[in-house]
């Protein structure tokens, strides 16, 4: 059975032996400086190809005190990132692959929905509510 990628889930694996960080640094996009890395990969025929990745957020390992707040199966890392102007939380658990390698199994959740900005800069509770008299029918 083929592996099916589910929405808001993911997996991170240790780099393959044919992968390496080629260069790392900063780039400026739309007047914002971001961290970036270039990863070198190798095709089956031996030719190299390169991919650029930019920083979208971060994670940090949980301390023992953080892990004690969970009843069972505490995550290994937690963090957040932004994609297409939406902020997300990411939580990941360390696992061992069937061939003995290490991996992280991740769960992704959108951060709480932000309240919409009220029309005309009015505070929502002070905004007049439509009444039946305002309706044309």
C-alpha positions, 0 to 999 in steps of 0.5 A: 500500500502506498503512503498517503500524505494527509492534510495538515500532517507531514514527516521529516527525515534525516538527510540522505547521504546524497544531500548536503547544505551547499550554501547558507545565508540571507536573501532579501525578498520584498524588503524583508531579510530572510534566512535561506539555504541551498541544498545539493541533491544528486540524481540517479545518473550522478548529476547534481541539482540544487534547491533553495529553501527559505525560513518560514518559522521555527521549532524548539525541542521540548524540555522535560518540564514541558513534556511533563504537562502531557498525560502521554506521548509528549511531542519532541518539538513544537513551533510555528510558521507562516504560509500564504499569510496564515500562521500555523502551529507545528508539533512533531514526535520523534520516531524510528523508521523501519530501517532504524533511521530517525524521523519526526512525524508532524501535525500542523494546525492553523493558529486561532482565527483572528477576529475580522477588522470591523468596518469603518474602524468601529468597535464591533459592539458599538457598530449599529445593528440593522433593524427591520425598519432598515430593510427595504422589503 
